[in-house]
Structures are given as C-alpha cells and as structure tokens.
Amino acid sequence: MQNKIEWEEGAAVTAEDIIASLKPLVDEYFVGSCKEAGETLFYTLPDGRTFSLTAKQEN
C-alpha cells in the first residue's frame, strides 16, 4: 500500500503538482500510455482513444 501524498500547510501546491502526483497512479493501474502536459494529463488507450484530465484551482 502506498503512502498518501501530503503537502505542508500553506504550501503553494499547483495544478502541475496535482497532475504530476496522479500520473504514477494512472501508469500503474491502467493499460495504455500517459503523459503530462502542464495542467493536463493525457491518457491513451491501446486502441488509440485519448482522454484528458485537467487540474485547475477553483476559487
């Protein structure tokens, strides 16, 4: 079992930090390829279909 990711209180966590933290999980649990592009994570299935996950801060 992996440890949870924690950030210090008041840390400047960015959308890129969230995407970078999610990429290893997608790589581990899904068959296909995954790449980061700033605030977006692109996941491509073996059949060529591509999905994107985008992180953005809600104010």
C-alpha positions as CSV (number, residue, x, y, z in Angstrom):
1,M,0.0,0.0,0.0
2,Q,1.4,3.4,-1.0
3,N,1.6,6.3,1.4
4,K,-0.7,9.3,0.8
5,I,0.9,12.4,-0.6
6,E,0.9,15.3,1.9
7,W,1.8,18.9,1.5
8,E,2.7,21.2,4.3
9,E,0.0,23.6,5.5
10,G,0.2,26.8,3.4
11,A,2.4,25.2,0.7
12,A,1.9,26.6,-2.8
13,V,0.5,23.5,-4.5
14,T,0.0,24.0,-8.2
15,A,-2.2,22.3,-10.8
16,E,1.0,20.8,-12.2
17,D,1.8,19.3,-8.8
18,I,-1.6,17.6,-8.8
19,I,-1.1,16.2,-12.3
20,A,2.4,15.0,-11.5
21,S,1.0,13.2,-8.5
22,L,-1.7,11.5,-10.5
23,K,0.5,10.3,-13.4
24,P,2.1,7.4,-11.5
25,L,-1.3,6.1,-10.4
26,V,-2.6,6.1,-14.0
27,D,0.6,4.4,-15.2
28,E,0.3,1.7,-12.5
29,Y,-3.5,1.0,-12.8
30,F,-4.3,1.4,-16.4
31,V,-3.1,-0.2,-19.6
32,G,-2.0,2.4,-22.2
33,S,0.2,5.4,-22.2
34,C,0.1,8.5,-20.1
35,K,1.9,11.8,-20.5
36,E,1.9,15.1,-18.6
37,A,1.5,18.5,-20.4
38,G,1.4,21.2,-17.7
39,E,-2.0,21.2,-16.1
40,T,-3.3,18.3,-18.3
41,L,-2.7,14.5,-18.1
42,F,-3.3,12.7,-21.4
43,Y,-4.1,9.0,-21.3
44,T,-4.2,6.9,-24.5
45,L,-5.8,3.5,-24.6
46,P,-4.2,0.7,-26.6
47,D,-6.9,1.2,-29.3
48,G,-5.8,4.8,-29.8
49,R,-8.6,6.6,-28.0
50,T,-7.2,9.5,-25.9
51,F,-8.7,11.1,-22.7
52,S,-7.5,14.1,-20.8
53,L,-7.7,15.1,-17.2
54,T,-7.1,18.7,-16.4
55,A,-6.4,20.2,-13.0
56,K,-7.4,23.8,-12.2
57,Q,-7.8,25.6,-9.0
58,E,-11.4,26.6,-8.1
59,N,-11.6,29.9,-6.2
